[in-house]
Amino acid sequence: MDDDETTIMVGHPTLRVSPDDSDSLRDAHADLIRDRIAQANDSIARIGMGSYQWRLFLLCGCGWFADNMWLQGVSVVIPSVRAQFGLSEAEMGVGSSFTFLGMMIGGGFWGIMSDVIGRKPAFTLTLLITTFFGFYASFATTFPQFYWRLFWLGTGVGGNLPVDGSLFLEFVPASHQHLMTLLSLFWPLGQIFTAAVAWKVLPGASCTLLGDAPCDINTENWGWRFTLRVLAGVTFAMVLGRVLCVRMLESPKFLLSVGKVKRAEEVLVELARTNGWTGNTEDLNLRHSCASSESGREHGLERATGTASAGLRSGTESVADDDALLTGFNSASSASARSRMSSESGSERPRSLSPLRRALSPLRPNNSLKLRGNVMMAEWWENVQVGWNLLLLLFEEGVTRRTTILILAIWSLISLGYTMFNGFLPIFLAANPDTSAPPISVDETFRNYFILALMGIPGSVAGMFLIDTTWGRRGTMAISTFGTAFALYLFTFSRTETFQLVCGSIVSLLQNMMYGVLYTYTPEVFESRVRGTASGAASVVSRVFGCMAPLLTGWLLGVSVALPLVIASGFLFLAGICMVLLPVETRGRDVL
């Protein structure tokens, strides 16, 4: 075979494709996946919203609950931890930064891996990791112990949301996609729970550096440890719920994206059985769509090679070969690599790769490792290469690249603005605007904190309805983000505790609407094959800038209490501009 040709296995037949035709072959392969996923969407719509999806809704909601519960949990214990270890204002942000650092790594790792090995494994493991290290952090005896345990806690809780959002979205019918926004209702509930625990425990069991009253940190500052243990216990209850309350199914759209058609059909049949659907399960056979989409796929392959259509027909006549039709595009590169390796001598310089081989190289496993017998390492390296290739797909030319860049910018800016305010909210609330009045007590601080948490609930509910109006996803996001920025700016001008509470309530309401729609829009706008990767990438950049925010805020607080709020308002305003520039509106569109 000439070096400028590549063999592609489609079922049993062999297609020889020249480098110039590789784009046509890739397009045909991608179209086939989209055909299958569109058929899966129809099947899920026929089955309808049933008991499985509602249980999944509650379990995924626990992920939202846990994420904000721990973010706020770290925030509320920081003053007591500061007193415990005698930290300065600049050092005070280190614990939060290490939490965000862990979330960054966890979000990226679990997001990409969910597109490589599936959504199901991460669904439970992320919260199990969070439980262990949350409980372990409560026993820290030094500050380095504390923030390193928060780092590992972050790797668990940070990987939870990208996976949960993708999993739920890929099981829900198009008629109920608005429930993705309602999931954000669990976000303020997590904050409310943390606020309630903190209000009940911390005022009577904390030492702070705000007052002059003597306090023994060994016997009177146990509240922060107890709070972390309560949060860890609640997270473990969520793990038990995910293990015992529902028999988890792998996402059929993920299975289709990796060529496992038969397994995807089995999942749809199991979903129908769980929901009590009484229709004919033969209607859920995804391979019934072969005939309707055959001509389009043949046309794409015929552009690549004159002999392709005959090979394709031969390869798809057998139902057993249908999975190979989807996976053959990737597996062919492995076969080609093995053939090339066996023909090359150790002293011969490898010939230059053809354009198609270079394009497929990220998907090719490292066969030299396999030849050395290190199969596990080879499989690990193959997963790394596949993950990297998925990441590169987000930056393809055109609308996809523009959407990816804007989404990453939005997540980065919102993470900065949100964390600079909410990560130090108890401190902002404790800073009495009226300098002539006595300092606000710890009890009053957590009472106000609890009120602000409650105000987030209406924002999530309002967002669920507004995204299906003429505003759509983009309009609702932009308006709520601009409103949050303005209310946060007004917060800096508060001169009374009441005005401070009103501004804070508006911020809480609008920011929950903002986040709820953003968590809906991000997985919706990307296809199944890269959905977990895209959500993971968004989580990574969010956590990267989340790491920076506590350190920046801690330094700015040494200058002025109002300065971090003004800067946070500016970041949110820029995020709103990016939302206006998004090229795709997902309202009314099926999730592929």
N, C-alpha and C positions, 0 to 999 in steps of 0.2 A: 504493500500500500504506500502511496506517495506520502511524503511528510506534510504536504499541504492539505491532506484530507483527514477526517476524523470519523471513526466508526461510532454510530449511535445505535444502541440496542433498544428497540421498541417491541416488547413482547419477545417473540422468537426471531423475527427477521432482523436483518442488519441493513442499516442505511448509511451510505457514505455521503458525508456532507462537507462541502468545501468551506473554507473560512468565510468567504463572502456571503454565504447563506446562513451563517450562525444566528443572526438576528431573527430571521424568519422562523427558524426552529425554536428559538427561545420564546418568541411570541406565541407560536402554536402551543408550546408546553404551558405557558402561563394562561392562555385562553382555555385550555382543557381544565386546569385547576379552577378557574373562575366558573366554568360551566358546572362543575361538580358542586361547588359551594353554593351557586345559585339554586341548584336542585335541592341541596340540603336546606337552604332557606325556605323553599316551598314545603318541604317535608315538615320542618319545625312549625311553619304556619298552620299546616293541616292538623298537626298534633295539638297545637294551641298552648296557651299558658295554663299549666297545671301544677299539681302538688310538688313535683320535682323542682320546677323553677322557683316556686315561692319559698321552698326550704333553702334553695341555693341563694335566693335573695337575702334571706335572714343570715345565712352563714357568711356570705360575702359582705354583708353589712357589718358583721363582727370585725371584718378586716378594717373597714373605715373607722369603726369604734376604737379598735386597738391602736391604730396609727395615731389618732389625735389624743387618745387617752395617755399614751406614753410621751408624746411631744409635750403635752401640758403637764404630765406628771413630773418630767425632768424640770420643767419651768417652775413649778410650785415648790419643789424641794430645794432649789438652788440657794435661796436665802439661808435655810437651815444648814445646808452643806457648807456654805461659805463660813458660817459661824463654827461648824464642826472642825474644819481644817484651817481656819484663819486665813481665808483667801482675800486678795485684793479685788478691786472692781474689774481690773483687766483679766485676772485669773478666773473670775467668776464665769466667763463665757466659755472656758475650755471644755467643761463637761458637755454643754449643749453642742459644741463644735464636734466633739468626738462622736456624739450620737448621730449627728448628720453625716459625718464621715462614714460611719458604719452603714447608714441608710443609703448613701451613695453607692458603696460597693455592693450592698445587698440588692438594691434596685437594679443595677446593671447586670449583676450575675444572674439573678433569678429571672429577670425579664428576658435576657437572651436565651437562657437555658430552657425557658418555657416554649420557645420556638424551635428548640433542638430536641429535647426529650419529652416535651408535653407540659400542659398546665397542671395536671393532677398531682405530681410529686411535690411541687412547691406549695400547694394549697395548705397542707398541714404542717410541713417541716418549718416554714417561716415562723409560724406562731409558736411552735415548740421551742425553737431557738430563742425567741423573745422571752418565753416563760422562764427558761433556765437562767439566762443571764440577767433578767430583771430581778429575779429572786437573789441571785448571787451578788448583784451590786449592792443589795441592802446590807451585806456583811462587810463591806469595804472598811478597812481601818486606816487607809491612807488615801490621799486624793488621786495619785496615779492608779491605784487599784480601782477606784471608783470610775474614772473616766475610761479606762480600758474595758471595763465590764459594760459600760454604756456603749462603747464602740461595737462590741459583739452583739449586744441587744439590738443595735441599729441595723446590723446585717440581716436580722430576722424580720423585724417590723418594716424595714425599708423595702424588702422584696415582696411584701405581702400585697400591696395595692396594685402594682402592675399586673400581677397574676390574677388576682380576684376580678379586676375589671374586665380583662380579656375573657376569662372563663364565663362570667355571667352573660356578657354581651353575646357570646357565641352560642348560647343556649336559648336566649329569649327571642320570641317572635318579633317581627318588625313592628307590629301593632303595639308592643309594650316596651320599645326601646327607651321611652321616656323614664322608665324605672331606673335606668342608670343614674339619672340626676337625683331621683329620690333616694338612692343609696347614700347620697351625701347627707341625708338626714341623720345617719348614724355618726357623722363627723362631730356635730355639736353635742350629740348624746354622749360621746366619749369625753368631751370636755366637761359636760355637766357632771358626769360621774366623778371625774377627777376633782372638780371643784367641790362637790359634795363631800368627798373623802377628806380633802384638804381642809375644808371649813370645819369639819367635825373633829379632825385629829390635830392639825398643826397649831392652832392658837394656844392650846394648853400643853403642848409637848414640843415646843421649839424655842431655841435661842436665836435671836437675830442681832445684828450689829446696828440696828436703828435706834435702840434705846440705851439707857444707862443702867437699867436694873441688872443686878447680878444674876448669873445663870450658870449652872454647872452643866457643861456639854455632855458629860458622861452619864448623868442621871436625868436630865431635864430636856435633852435634845434628841429624844428617840423617835419623834414623830415622822421624820423623813424616812427612816428605815421601815417603820410600820406601813407607811403609805406605799412604798415600793413593793412590799410583800403583798399588800392587798391587790395592787394592780397585776402582779404576777399570778396570783390566785385566780383572778377573773380571766386572764389570758389563757390559763390552763383549762378553765371551764370551756372556753371557746374551742380549744383543741379537742376536748372530749366530744363536743357537739359535732365537730367536723368528722370525727371518726365514727361516732355512734348513731347520729341522727339521720344520716343519709348515706346511701351507697353511691360513692362518687363515681361519675362517669368522665372519661376523657372527652375533651372538646371534639365533636365530629369535624369541625372546620380545620382544626389543627391536623387531625388524622388525614383529611383529604389533602392538605397542603404538603404532606410528606408521602403521599401516594398510597395510604392504607385505606382503600375504598371499602373492602369487605368489613374491616373493623369499624369504620364509620357507620356502615349500615346496621351493624349489630348494636351500636350505641343508640341509634335512632329507634330501633325496635325496642330496646330496653327503656328508653325515654317514653315511648308510647305506652308500654305496659305499666310503667310507674304512674303515669298520668291517667290511666284508665281509658285510653283511647280505644274505641271499638271499630275503627276502620280496618281496611285490608292492609296488612303489613307489606304485601307485595308492592303497594303504592310507594313504599319508602325505599324501594330498590333504586339506588342512585345510578346503576348501570343501565336503567331504562332510558336515560338521557343520551346514550351513545348515538342512537340513530338520529336524533334531532340536531346534535352538534357535530356529527361526523363530517358532513360536507365542509364545514368551516375549518375544522382541524386539517382535513386533507388538503384544502386549498393552501393553508399556511405551510404544510410540509412539502407540497408540490413546488412551491416557490424555492424551497431549499434544494430539492433534488428531483429529477424526473422520475425516478423509480420509487419515490417515497410512498405514493398512494397505494400501490400494490402491497408494499410491505406493511403499511398501517392496517389495511383491511385484513391481511393475514394475521396480524398480531392482535387484533381486537375481536376476531370471530369467536374466540374462546373467552368465556367469562372469567375463567381462572387467570387469564393473562392481563386482566384489566388493571390490576394494581401495578403491573410492570410498565404499563403505558405511562403512568405518572412518575414512577421512580426510575425508569430507564434512562431518562435524560441525565440524571445525576450519576447513576451507577455506571453508565457507559464510560465516563471519564476515568473511573477506577480501573475498568477492564483495559482501557487504552494505555493507562500508566503501567499496568502489570506487563502488558505485551511489550511495551517499549523497554522496560527494565530488563526483561529476559534477553532482548536482542542486543543490549549494549554491553560491551566488555568493561572491565574495571579500568583499563587504561584509556579507553576511547572517550573523547570529549563529547558530552551530550549535545545532540543537535538542537538548534533553536526551535522553540515551540511555535506552532501555528497560532494565529490570532484566536481561534476557537479554544485551543488548549490553554492558552494564557487566560482566556476569559473564565474557563472552568477550573483553573488551578486552585482557587480558594476552596472549591468543593472536593478536591482530590485528596484522599487520605494519604498519610505518609507511609507508603508501602514498604520502604526500607526498614522501618521499625518493625513491621509485621514479619518481614523476612528474618529478622533477628529474634523473633519469637516474643517480642514485647507487645502482645496484642492489646493489653489494657492501655498502655501508653499511646499506641497508635490510635485507638478509639478516642481517647481523650484529645489527642491532637486533631483528629478529624472534627470533633465537636467544636474545638476552638476555631478551626478554619471555616466551618459552616457558619458559626456565630458571627465571625468577622465579615463573611460574605453577605449575611443578612443585614448587618449594619451598613455596609456599602450601598445596599439597595435603597436605603432611605435617601441617599444623595444622588439618585439618578436625575438626569436632566429634566427640566420642565416643572410642572406643578408639584410633583412629589418633593423635589429638592426645596422649592420655595416654601412649601407647607412645613417640611421638616425644620428648616432654619427658623421660621417664625414660631413654631411650636416650642422649640428649644429655648428661644429668646424669651417667650412668654413665661415658661416655667422658671427660668432663671430669675427674671425680674420679680415675679410674684413671690418666689421663695425668699428673696432678699427683703422685700417690703413686709411680707407676712411675718417672717421670723423676727425681724427687728422690732415689731410691735408685740406680737403674741409671746415671743420667747422671754420677754421681760415684763409682761403685763402686770404681775403682782407688784413689781417695783414702780411702774408708772402709776398704778392705782394708789400705792402707798405714799407717793409724793404729793402731799396736800397742796393744791393750787393756792389756797389762802394761807400765806406765810404767817399771818397773825393768829391763826387758829392752832390748836394743839395738833400734834401728829395723829394721823389716822391709825387706829389700832389694827392689830393683826386680824381680829375678828371682823372688823368693818372691811378690811381689804379683801378677804375671801368671800364676804357677803356680796360685794360688788362684782367680784370675779365670777361668782355663781350667776348673778343676774345677766352679765354679758354672755355667758355660755347659753343661757336659756334663749336669748334673743337670736341665736343662730338658727333655731328651728324654723321660724317662718321663712327665712331666706331659702332654705333647701326646698320647702314646699312650693314657694312662689316660683323658683327656678324650674321646677318640674313642669309647671303649666306654661310658663313663658317661652320655653324652647320650642314649643309647637305652634306658637303664634307667628305673625309676620316678622317679629324680631329674629326668630330662629336662634340657632346656637351662637353664632357670631355676635349678633346684636345684643342678646341677653348677657353674654360674657363681657362685652365692651362696656355696656351701660353700668353693670354692677361694679366693674373694676374702676371706672372713672368715679363713680359714687363713693367707693371705698377710699380712693385717694383723697377726695375732697373732704370727707368726714374725718379722716385721719389728720388732715391738715388743720381742720377746725379744733381738733382735740388739743393741739398745742396752744390754742388761745383761751382754753378754759380757765376761768378764775374762781369757779365754785365747784364743789364736789358734784352737785346735781348736773351742771352743764357737762362736766367730764363724763358722767355716767350716760347722759343722753348721746353724746358723740360716740362714746365707746359702743353703745347699743347699736347705733346705725352702722358702725364699722363691722360689728359682729354679724349683723343681718346680711349685709351686702357681700362680705367676704365669703360667707358660706354659700351664697348663691353663685358667686364667681367661681369658687373651687368646684362646686357641684357640677356646673356646666362644663368646666374645663376637663374634669375627670370623665365626663360623658363624651365630649368632642374628640379627645385625643385617641382613644381606641377606635372610635367610629370612622375617623378619616383615613385610617390605614387598613390595608388588606390583611387577611388572616395570616399569610405567610410571614409578615413582618410586624404583626400587631404587638406581640409580646416584646419584641426588640425595640419598637418605637416607644412603647410605654416605659420600658426599662431605661432607654436613653433619656427620656424626659425626666424620669425619676433621678437618674444620675446627675444631670445638670442642676436639677432642683436641689439635690442634697449638697452638691459642690458649693453652690452659692449659699445654701443653708449653713454650711460649715463656716463660711466667711462672716455671716451676719452676726452671730453672737460675739465674735472677737471685735468686729467693727463697732457694734453697739456698746460693748463694754468700754471701749476706748472713748467713744463719743459721750457716754454718760459722765465721764470725768470732766467733760467740757460743759455740757448743758443737758438737762433732762429733755428739753424740747427738740434738740438738734437731731437725734436719731429718728424722731417722728416726722420731721420735715423731709429728711432724706428718704425715708421709707415711702412717704406720699409720692415723691418724685419717681421712684422706681415703679410704683403701681400705675402711675399716669403713663409711663413709657410702655408698660405691658398692655394697657388699653389701646394704644396706638397700633401695636403689633396685631392685636385682635382684629382691628378694623381692616388691616391689610391681608388677612387670611384669604386665600383664593377659592376655598371650597366651603360650601354650606352643606351640612349633612342632614338637615331636616327633611324627613320624608324619603330618605335613601336607604336601601337595603344594605346591611353590613355584609361585605364579601370576605 
